[in-house]
Amino acid sequence: MRLRDYILLRDCDFNIQDIEIPNMNDEEKETIETFIDITRHIQEIEQLFRIFRVNIKILLNFYRLGNNDEISKNYDFDLEDTDDYIINSLVINYISSAKTLKESIENFMKQFVGETNEINIKYNNECLNKLYDDVFAYRLLLRLRDFTQHGHLIVSRDYQNKYYFDIEQILSTPHFNINKKLKNEMKNIRQEIYEKYGDHPRIAFTLSVAEFNYCIIKTYNGFLEAIEEVFKEHIRSLKKLIKDRPHFIYSSNNLETGSIGLNKYGKACISPVYSIFHPTGIADSNFLGRRLVRKDFINSMVKWRQGVIYGQWRIHESDFLKIEISVPSVKEQRQIGTFLDYLDNLITLHQRKFEKLTNVKKSMLEKMFPQNGSSYPEIRFKGFTDPWEQRKLGDMMNVTSVKRIHQSDWTDSGVRFLRARDIVAAAKNEEPDDYLYISKEKYEEYSTLSGKVGVSDLLVTGVGTIGVPYLVRNLEPLYFKDGNIIWFQNSDKIDGKFLFYSFSAEQIQGFINESAGIGTVGTYTIESGKKTPISLPDQIEQAKVGEFFQQLDNLITLHQRELEKLQNIKKSMLEKMFV
């Protein structure tokens, strides 16, 4: 089908109504406020249901309920005197959370559905009234809750040293603040227990908990079903408030460079060089917005260009609407758009977290290392107050390089061979363009002359992007390109992580930039490496600082990789979900 089947061209004439968002009237405000209020109450009811489920889970997990109302701890040793108080509190929490949920649902139905509404009447008859007023389990547990709140729910112990709820003991035990009405209600419950269970009254509590849990679940599920249509009606009312607005905007002169987009911001004043479109009823704006910026669509427009001067070619609106595209049903369009929106939101989330953590690291590098010749950082770990010592790296360790390896010695496997650009890629958590190696034989031969790189040694780029550090973290054999990389043979003289992050701090980076010179190509040499200044606390503080930045880097890497993963998923989906 052609684009004209999916979108309508709108004239680019404007009046004051087009460039101003009109104020909502009182009716529109009330519609929005009601919808927000409904949503908030539904969320509250959902939370109350979750609280109820947690309470029954705690009750059942902490105590075993036997088939004879026997109560025992969910672990091996005997119950203590304080345990009947715990049982009391669990019963109160369990029943109170259910009662609060019930009352909240009742209030919601009255407020937002209406007492005389058929939906509310049906729900009351089939759920609330039937499951509460007519269910013995609710009345029993509610009375037990009331009794517990005004005194103490006695838990008796039988000859087997097992606890159980004894209705006779409960009624005969003195309580504080128990009124006559409540005691009579409990006596009526007692009579119902004997009528319902005969010679087996000690199964009442266990069976009531099981039955009541079922009632609550049925009530909550019934509530969700009852309000579905009501909620949809409010959604429809809300949609009526959405003002008609242009969806697509494009510059007819620059389409081949991607000058086309979906308006997500509402009414605005647009330059006359842009054309504005509306989607028809058989097109979803979100889907079309993504479809029309794809390279395959942009390439399909080339044949419609007119003009003789490069950069001033244009595509007339009438020709633009003739372009054929393939689209699925509106339902599928919306599902595709929703899915891609979800991916975009995840990408944005991880992008923001990545940027936030990167900024945190930058800030902490400034505050956790001394600045401007000071011997004290702005932020320190608790317990450290001594000044940091000023040293030169050449006084603390050997600063050198290795015997040169020629390109003819490179291989496809063996011992890893690092170049300056490999270190730069590692600092960005990126893979290098290619991996280089030298043979194990060549490595052993040359390492005999130059020495072997050890754990906590530091390799720093001396050409290109200079001053980028690479910390050696394990004993895996490693060789590097001489002249391009400076080797600091640390050998644990300084905490390896601390040394690594010191090269990202201002003191060392400032020195490297100054020593590199003003020339076109700056270099960081072995001699400069020996003169490199460093501020040092004691070994314990070094380790803490290094570990802190390591953990921060781990978080940054985590979000960076998740971001790259999501971007790749989106790229793949854009290739596979469009024809």
Secondary structure, 3 states (H helix, E strand, C coil): CEHHHCEEEECCCCCHHHHCCCCCCHHHHHHHHHHHHHHHHHHHHHHHHHHHHHHHHHHHHHEEECCCCEEEECCCCCCCCCHHHHHHHHHHHHHHHHHHHHHHHHHHHHHHHCCCCHHHHHHHHHHHHHHHHCCHHHHHHHHHHHHHHHCCCCEEECCCCCEEECHHHHHHCCCCCCCHHHHHHHHHHHHHHHHHHCCCHHHHHHHHHHHHHHHHHHHHHHHHHHHHHHHHHHHHHHHCCCCCCCCEEEECCCHHHCCEEECCCCCCCCCCCEEEEEECCCCCHHHHHHHCCCHHHHHHCHHHCECCCCCCCECCHHHHCCCECCCCCHHHHHHHHHHHHHHHHHHHHHHHHHHHHHHHHHHHHHHCCCCCCCCCCCCCCCCCCCCCEEEEHHHHCEEECCCCCCHHHEECCCEEEECHHHHHHHHCCCCCCCCEEECHHHHHHHHHHHCCCCCCCEEEECCCCCCCEEECCCCCCEEECCCCEEEEECCCCCCHHHHHHHCCCHHHHHHHHHHCCCCCCCCCCHHHHHHCEEEECCHHHHHHHHHHHHHHHHHHHHHHHHHHHHHHHHHHHHHHCCC
